[in-house]
């Protein structure tokens, strides 16, 4: 929650609305926006059931490709793609934890 006083003090100092947004509000919102984006990315990458239901030829996502490799018995390719998938998720989770420690609520 961003206090109204911060916007008012910027306006009293002569800053326009755009300058106030760019220099006061956006830097305060940035950690929350980045953390929210990472969380949504992690959850959406793991979602398979809706991808299978909404899948049409030519619009394959990574989870559909993994599913098709498993169905066709291509286990070597499946293993390689699965490792890359897990590494990508691991990087996202580590980034979220690092951002949480750096910009999170201090006790």
Secondary structure, 3 states (H helix, E strand, C coil): CCCHHHHHHHHHCCCCHHHHHHHHHHHHHHHHHHHHHHHHHHHHHHCCHHHHHHCCCCCCCHHHHHHHHHHCCCHHHHHHHHHHHHHHHHHHHHHHHHHHHHHCCCC
